[in-house]
Amino acid sequence: MDRSVFKDLLPPGEEYSEDVDESVEGMHQCTLIVDSEATAYFDIYMLSQLESPRRPDKATTFLKEADFEGEFLVWEKGAGISFRCAADEDNIYAYPRISIRFSHAPITDDEERRDAIEAFARSYVEGVKEYQRCDYA
């Protein structure tokens, strides 16, 4: 991921840590903690199915749909993304569904923060595709 964009979305702090939960198969949850305060949340659900999951909508007036092969929505404090990923030998499609939320982003301008979240989310999605070995051939 683009670490410079990610850093811009985090409040300044002395101590950074993470809490990762992978206790449910196909689901990965990570909370980023800055100085003992939860600051960012990342959820990835790997849905093994042939049909695309429902659109990752968020009820907000600041919703923006991004140009992306799949669903990519950005709002003032987060993003929702889903896309097709053929990730196994049998070519059964999996649909990663990614939810990203920032609770304490220091960027105060809504449009600037949405742009930063979109840039970060695009970079994060590329990392998920690589990690899950998505293959579109």
Order of alpha helices (4+ residues) and beta strands (2+ residues): alpha-beta-beta-beta-beta-beta-beta-beta-beta-alpha
